[in-house]
């Protein structure tokens, strides 16, 4: 059995995002997160032409209409069922916003996995 190399648990949480190569004037590309953790996330998009690079991402806050700007590095990418997936290592993000997203994701996980007695 292969050991999981992740340091932190990833929570399945679909959040709207837009992203583009960091320090580039290119237009933003729309997508969703598939999961989120303290140090990374998996994003899904229709775009399949990204190279391994640094990204600027704007993640929609789960309980408000604001977008949180963050930076991350693509550490892997692949095509699955016609979608482009990429693993992102977060290198810069507001700590309070990250905590709010993780609290929201944890609450979703609890509601899905813990049944009332």
C-alpha positions as CSV (number, residue, x, y, z in Angstrom):
1,X,0.0,0.0,0.0
2,X,1.4,3.4,-1.0
3,X,1.7,5.9,1.8
4,X,-0.1,9.2,1.4
5,X,2.4,12.0,1.0
6,X,0.1,14.8,2.1
7,X,0.8,16.5,5.4
8,X,-2.8,17.7,5.8
9,X,-6.2,16.2,5.2
10,X,-8.0,17.5,2.1
11,X,-11.7,18.3,2.3
12,X,-14.0,17.9,-0.7
13,X,-15.3,21.4,-1.1
14,X,-16.4,22.9,-4.5
15,X,-15.5,26.6,-4.5
16,X,-15.7,28.9,-7.5
17,X,-12.3,30.2,-8.6
18,X,-10.7,32.2,-11.3
19,X,-7.0,31.9,-12.1
20,X,-4.2,32.9,-14.5
21,X,-0.5,32.7,-14.7
22,X,1.1,34.8,-12.0
23,X,2.5,38.2,-13.1
24,X,0.8,37.9,-16.5
25,X,-1.8,40.1,-18.3
26,X,-3.7,37.0,-19.6
27,X,-7.4,36.8,-18.8
28,X,-8.6,34.8,-15.9
29,X,-9.9,31.2,-16.5
30,X,-12.9,30.0,-14.5
31,X,-12.9,26.8,-12.5
32,X,-13.8,25.0,-9.3
33,X,-11.9,23.5,-6.4
34,X,-12.4,19.8,-6.0
35,X,-10.7,19.8,-2.6
36,X,-8.9,22.1,-0.2
37,X,-6.3,21.7,2.6
38,X,-4.0,23.9,4.7
39,X,-1.3,23.8,2.1
40,X,-3.0,23.0,-1.3
41,X,-6.0,22.3,-3.4
42,X,-7.1,20.5,-6.5
43,X,-8.7,22.7,-9.2
44,X,-10.8,21.7,-12.1
45,X,-11.2,23.6,-15.4
46,X,-12.1,23.2,-19.0
47,X,-8.7,24.7,-20.0
48,X,-6.1,22.0,-20.8
49,X,-3.2,24.1,-22.1
50,X,-1.6,25.2,-18.8
51,X,2.0,24.4,-18.1
52,X,3.6,23.8,-14.8
53,X,3.9,27.3,-13.4
54,X,2.9,29.8,-10.7
55,X,-0.7,30.9,-10.7
56,X,-2.6,33.8,-9.2
57,X,-6.0,32.4,-8.0
58,X,-9.1,34.2,-6.7
59,X,-11.1,31.8,-4.6
60,X,-14.8,32.7,-3.9
61,X,-15.4,32.9,-0.1
62,X,-17.9,30.1,0.7
63,X,-20.3,32.3,2.7
64,X,-19.9,35.7,1.1
65,X,-19.5,37.3,-2.3
66,X,-15.9,38.2,-2.0
67,X,-12.9,36.6,-3.8
68,X,-9.7,35.9,-1.9
69,X,-6.5,36.4,-3.9
70,X,-3.9,33.8,-3.4
71,X,-0.8,32.5,-5.2
72,X,0.1,28.9,-5.8
73,X,2.3,26.6,-7.9
74,X,1.0,23.8,-10.1
75,X,2.7,20.6,-8.9
76,X,0.8,18.2,-11.1
77,X,-1.8,18.2,-13.8
78,X,-3.8,15.7,-15.8
79,X,-6.9,15.3,-17.9
80,X,-9.8,13.3,-16.3
81,X,-13.2,12.8,-18.0
82,X,-12.7,15.7,-20.3
83,X,-11.7,18.1,-17.5
84,X,-8.3,19.6,-16.7
85,X,-7.2,18.9,-13.1
86,X,-4.2,20.4,-11.3
87,X,-2.8,20.0,-7.9
88,X,-1.9,23.4,-6.4
89,X,0.6,24.1,-3.6
90,X,-0.5,27.3,-1.9
91,X,2.4,29.7,-1.4
92,X,0.6,32.8,-0.3
93,X,-2.9,33.3,1.1
94,X,-4.6,35.4,3.8
95,X,-4.5,33.3,7.0
96,X,-7.9,34.4,8.2
97,X,-9.5,33.6,4.9
98,X,-7.8,30.2,4.7
99,X,-9.1,29.4,8.2
100,X,-12.6,30.4,7.2
101,X,-12.5,28.2,4.1
102,X,-11.1,25.3,6.2
103,X,-13.8,25.7,8.9
104,X,-16.5,25.7,6.2
105,X,-15.0,22.6,4.6
106,X,-14.7,20.8,7.9
107,X,-18.4,21.6,8.8
108,X,-19.4,20.1,5.4
109,X,-17.3,17.0,6.2
110,X,-18.9,16.7,9.7
111,X,-22.4,17.0,8.3
112,X,-21.7,14.3,5.7
113,X,-19.8,11.9,7.9
114,X,-21.1,12.2,11.4
115,X,-24.7,11.0,11.9
116,X,-26.7,12.2,14.9
117,X,-27.4,9.6,17.5
